[in-house]
């Protein structure tokens, strides 16, 4: 039970990530779009090669 107050004192990783994403703004959106496009290209390429 003593670990529960320490968890509440420290912000969660999700909250830190959201705060960081808001602070960096367009950079995070650009990286997200590039990652999404890259993954889609990878999956389409693999589907084409293994058909």
C-alpha positions in Angstrom: 0.0 0.0 0.0 3.0 2.3 0.5 3.7 2.2 -3.3 0.4 3.7 -4.2 1.1 7.3 -3.0 4.4 7.3 -4.8 2.7 6.3 -8.1 0.2 9.2 -7.6 3.1 11.6 -7.0 4.9 10.8 -10.2 3.0 11.5 -13.5 2.4 8.4 -15.6 4.3 7.8 -18.8 1.1 8.4 -20.8 0.7 11.8 -19.2 4.3 12.7 -19.8 4.1 11.6 -23.4 0.9 13.6 -24.0 2.5 16.7 -22.4 5.6 16.2 -24.6 3.5 15.8 -27.7 1.5 19.0 -27.0 4.8 20.9 -26.3 6.4 19.8 -29.5 3.3 20.2 -31.6 3.9 19.7 -35.4 7.1 17.6 -35.0 5.1 14.8 -33.3 2.4 14.9 -35.9 5.0 14.8 -38.7 6.8 11.8 -37.1 3.4 10.0 -36.6 2.5 10.5 -40.2 5.9 9.4 -41.4 5.7 6.3 -39.2 2.2 5.4 -40.4 3.1 5.8 -44.1 6.3 3.8 -43.6 4.4 0.9 -41.9 1.8 0.9 -44.6 4.4 0.8 -47.3 6.2 -2.0 -45.5 2.9 -4.1 -45.2 2.0 -3.4 -48.8 5.5 -4.4 -49.9 5.4 -7.6 -47.9 2.0 -8.5 -49.2 3.2 -8.0 -52.7 6.3 -10.1 -52.2 4.6 -12.9 -50.5 1.5 -13.2 -52.7 
